[in-house]
Amino acid sequence: MTTPSPFALQKFLAHAIAAGCTHAVVEVSSHALQQYRVWGIPFAIVLITNLTPDHLEYHATSNEYIHIHEMLPSKATRTILINAQDGHSEFFKQDSRTHLFSQHDPETQDISSLPQWWTRLQLPNLTAARAAARALGRREKDIAQSLRSLTAPPGRFEDIDEGQNFRVIVDYAHSPESLSFFFEAIRPLIANNLIVVFGACGDRDKTTRAPMGSILEHYADTLILTTDDPYSEDPKDIADQVQAGITKKTKMLLTVLDRKEAIQKGLEMAQKNDCVCILGKGAEQFQVFKNNKIPWDDRTIARSSIRART
């Protein structure tokens, strides 16, 4: 769960207050709002990064998904921050507390010292963080310094370097939007072939699978479809639904449902200056099937497979 149960969350916040904590940042999912997991929390600042319809396996319509977020602000909320570049933000109820932010703001030049891929991939989130810090009254020079000192979190555009002559990247991208962001960031940096290992998550919105296949086909030179967390679904059915969005026959396409074998296959195929992208799970520590959950880490498997190859 993105957002814990109300009992775990309230217990955590109580411990934080007892320890002298003055601020808490809570990522709130649409599921959590629908299930009242954050009921009673007086958010001082509400930050809407984007309202691109998601989790339509749970919400009846895209409008429901968008408007469920109107439960976040309360009378205690001082500021509502919304991404001005989100094409769906106009459907969100706004009032005098609402302020828009954009990655095209002049201040974004302050983060130009960050790695190019980091800036391309995370710019919307960086500008959102800036807007929140500004709303809290932080000084501009302190905000800029903090942004320049950031490092990427585990499993997000994480390089796996075991001395091989090709690049290996593990990333959490698992939706049409996140895949597009990822490939737009990585493609200009890769001189040779892009080998992608990807599997869609089970028990999620099935309508996104074919569009993800289309995005993968557009960017990948070699695509290996595999298994993510299938949950109650048949992994082959999921892979077939992703493949339904792939229409051309000019690129190499493989289906290897065993994720470890798929990663090993992608690494075996890599040549000098290629890039192998292992997408969907990032730093997740388990793979979840219908009746069991097994320890898992794409990064560990990639490292051991590279060492075995060399």
C-alpha positions in Angstrom: 0.0 0.0 0.0 1.2 3.5 -0.8 -0.6 4.9 2.3 -0.7 2.7 5.4 -3.9 1.8 7.3 -5.4 4.6 9.4 -4.3 2.7 12.6 -0.6 2.4 11.4 -0.5 5.9 10.1 -1.9 7.5 13.2 0.4 5.4 15.4 3.4 6.6 13.3 2.4 10.2 13.5 1.9 10.0 17.3 5.4 8.5 17.7 6.8 11.3 15.4 5.2 14.0 17.6 6.5 12.3 20.8 10.0 12.3 19.2 9.8 16.1 18.6 9.1 15.9 14.8 7.5 19.1 13.5 6.7 18.1 9.9 5.4 15.0 8.2 5.1 14.4 4.4 2.5 11.8 3.6 2.0 10.3 0.2 -1.8 9.8 -0.2 -3.2 7.4 -2.8 -6.6 7.6 -4.4 -7.3 4.2 -2.7 -6.5 5.8 0.7 -8.9 8.6 0.1 -11.7 6.3 -1.0 -11.1 4.2 2.1 -10.8 7.1 4.6 -7.3 6.1 5.6 -6.2 9.8 6.2 -9.5 10.9 7.7 -9.0 13.4 10.5 -5.4 14.5 9.4 -5.4 18.3 9.0 -3.0 18.7 6.1 -1.6 22.2 6.2 -0.4 21.9 2.5 -2.0 19.7 -0.2 0.2 19.1 -3.2 -1.3 17.6 -6.3 1.5 16.4 -8.6 -0.8 15.2 -11.4 -4.3 13.9 -11.9 -3.7 11.6 -14.9 -6.4 9.0 -14.5 -5.0 5.9 -12.8 -6.2 2.8 -10.9 -9.2 2.4 -13.1 -9.4 -1.2 -12.0 -10.6 0.3 -8.7 -12.3 3.6 -9.6 -15.4 3.4 -11.7 -14.5 6.3 -14.0 -11.6 8.8 -14.6 -13.8 11.6 -13.2 -14.1 9.6 -9.9 -10.4 9.2 -9.8 -9.9 13.0 -10.2 -12.6 14.2 -7.9 -11.7 11.8 -5.1 -8.6 14.0 -4.5 -10.9 16.9 -3.5 -11.2 15.0 -0.1 -7.6 16.0 0.7 -8.0 19.6 1.6 -9.9 20.5 4.8 -10.6 23.7 6.6 -7.2 23.5 8.2 -5.4 23.5 4.8 -3.6 26.7 4.1 -2.3 26.1 0.6 -3.3 23.8 -2.3 -0.5 23.4 -4.9 -1.4 22.0 -8.3 0.8 21.2 -11.3 -0.1 23.7 -14.0 1.0 21.4 -16.7 -1.4 18.6 -15.8 -4.1 18.6 -18.4 -6.6 17.3 -15.9 -6.1 19.9 -13.1 -8.8 22.1 -14.5 -11.4 19.5 -13.4 -10.2 19.7 -9.8 -12.2 22.1 -7.6 -10.1 25.1 -6.8 -10.4 28.1 -4.5 -8.5 31.1 -3.1 -6.0 28.8 -1.4 -5.0 27.2 -4.8 -1.6 28.1 -6.4 -0.2 26.6 -9.6 3.4 25.6 -10.2 5.2 24.7 -13.4 8.5 23.2 -14.4 9.0 26.1 -16.7 9.3 28.5 -13.8 12.5 30.6 -14.2 13.8 29.2 -10.9 14.4 25.7 -12.4 17.8 27.0 -13.6 18.9 26.5 -10.0 18.9 22.7 -10.5 21.0 22.7 -13.7 23.9 21.3 -11.9 22.1 18.0 -11.3 22.8 15.1 -13.7 21.0 15.6 -17.0 19.0 12.4 -16.7 18.0 13.2 -13.2 16.7 16.6 -14.2 14.7 15.3 -17.2 13.2 12.5 -15.2 12.4 14.3 -11.9 11.9 17.9 -13.0 8.1 17.8 -12.3 8.7 16.4 -8.8 11.6 18.8 -8.1 9.4 21.8 -9.0 6.6 20.4 -6.8 9.0 20.1 -3.9 10.2 23.7 -4.5 6.6 24.9 -4.4 5.9 23.1 -1.1 9.0 24.4 0.5 8.2 27.9 -0.6 4.7 27.5 0.8 6.3 26.6 4.2 8.2 29.9 4.1 11.6 28.5 3.3 14.2 30.9 1.9 14.9 30.6 -1.9 18.6 30.1 -1.4 18.1 27.3 1.0 15.6 25.6 -1.4 18.1 25.9 -4.3 20.9 24.5 -2.2 18.8 21.5 -1.0 17.7 20.7 -4.6 21.3 20.8 -5.8 22.4 18.3 -3.1 19.7 15.7 -3.9 20.6 12.1 -4.8 18.3 9.6 -6.5 16.4 7.2 -4.4 17.1 3.4 -4.7 15.5 1.8 -7.7 14.9 5.0 -9.6 17.2 5.2 -12.6 19.8 3.2 -10.6 22.9 2.2 -12.4 24.2 -1.3 -11.8 27.9 -1.2 -12.4 30.0 -4.3 -12.0 32.7 -3.2 -14.5 30.8 -4.4 -17.6 31.2 -2.5 -20.9 27.5 -1.8 -21.2 25.1 0.1 -19.1 22.4 -1.5 -16.8 19.7 0.6 -15.2 16.9 -0.5 -12.8 13.8 1.7 -12.6 10.4 1.6 -11.1 8.6 2.9 -14.3 5.4 0.8 -14.5 2.7 3.0 -16.1 2.3 4.7 -19.5 3.3 8.1 -18.2 6.3 6.9 -16.1 7.6 4.8 -19.0 7.4 7.8 -21.4 9.2 10.0 -18.8 11.9 7.3 -18.4 12.5 6.7 -22.1 12.6 10.4 -22.9 15.3 10.8 -20.3 17.4 7.8 -21.2 17.1 7.5 -25.0 19.3 10.6 -25.8 22.1 9.2 -23.6 22.3 5.8 -25.3 24.6 5.5 -28.3 23.8 1.9 -29.2 21.0 -0.6 -28.6 18.4 -0.3 -25.9 17.4 -3.7 -24.4 14.3 -3.5 -22.2 13.0 -6.1 -19.7 9.5 -5.3 -18.6 6.4 -6.9 -17.1 3.1 -5.3 -16.2 1.6 -5.6 -12.7 -1.4 -7.9 -12.2 -4.7 -6.9 -10.7 -4.3 -3.4 -12.0 -6.0 -1.4 -14.8 -5.8 -3.7 -17.8 -6.5 -0.8 -20.3 -3.0 0.5 -19.7 -1.2 -2.6 -20.9 -1.5 -2.3 -24.6 -0.6 1.4 -24.5 2.5 0.4 -22.5 3.4 -2.1 -25.2 3.2 0.6 -27.8 5.5 2.9 -25.8 8.0 0.0 -25.2 8.0 -0.8 -28.9 8.6 2.8 -29.8 11.8 3.1 -27.8 13.3 -0.4 -27.3 15.5 -2.1 -29.9 15.0 -5.4 -28.1 12.1 -6.0 -25.8 11.8 -8.9 -23.3 8.3 -9.2 -21.8 8.3 -10.9 -18.5 6.4 -11.1 -15.1 6.1 -8.3 -12.6 3.8 -9.0 -9.6 1.0 -11.0 -11.2 -1.1 -11.3 -8.0 -4.2 -13.4 -9.0 -3.7 -13.1 -12.7 -2.0 -15.5 -15.2 1.4 -14.0 -16.1 1.1 -15.1 -19.7 -2.3 -13.3 -20.0 -0.7 -10.1 -18.7 2.3 -10.4 -21.2 -0.1 -11.1 -24.0 -2.1 -8.0 -23.2 1.1 -5.9 -23.2 2.1 -7.5 -26.5 -1.3 -6.5 -28.0 0.0 -3.0 -28.2 3.0 -4.0 -30.3 2.2 -4.0 -34.0 5.5 -3.8 -35.8 7.7 -6.8 -36.5 10.9 -5.0 -37.1 12.3 -5.2 -33.6 13.3 -8.2 -31.5 10.5 -9.3 -29.2 10.8 -12.1 -26.7 8.6 -13.4 -23.9 10.4 -15.0 -20.9 7.9 -15.3 -18.1 10.5 -16.2 -15.4 11.8 -12.8 -14.4 15.2 -14.0 -13.4 15.7 -15.7 -16.7 14.4 -12.6 -18.5 17.0 -10.4 -16.8 19.8 -12.9 -17.5 18.7 -13.1 -21.1 18.8 -9.3 -21.5 22.3 -9.2 -20.0 23.5 -12.0 -22.2 22.4 -10.2 -25.3 24.1 -6.9 -24.3 27.1 -5.8 -26.3 29.5 -2.9 -25.8 27.8 0.4 -25.3 24.3 -1.1 -25.2 22.0 -0.3 -22.3 19.8 -2.9 -20.5 16.8 -1.4 -18.7 15.1 -3.5 -16.1 11.7 -1.8 -15.5 8.7 -2.1 -13.3 9.8 -3.1 -9.8 12.7 -0.8 -8.9 13.9 -1.5 -5.4 10.9 -3.7 -4.4 11.9 -6.6 -2.2 9.3 -9.1 -3.0 7.6 -10.7 -6.0 3.9 -11.5 -5.4 2.0 -14.3 -6.9 -1.6 -15.6 -6.3 -0.7 -17.9 -3.5 2.8 -16.9 -2.4 5.3 -14.0 -2.0 9.0 -14.6 -2.6 12.1 -12.4 -1.8 13.1 -10.4 -4.8 15.4 -7.6 -5.8 16.1 -6.8 -9.5 19.3 -5.1 -8.6 20.7 -8.1 -6.8 19.8 -10.4 -9.6 21.3 -8.1 -12.2 24.6 -7.8 -10.2 25.0 -11.6 -9.7 24.1 -12.2 -13.4 26.7 -9.7 -14.6 29.4 -11.2 -12.4 28.5 -14.7 -13.6 28.7 -13.5 -17.3 32.2 -12.0 -16.8 
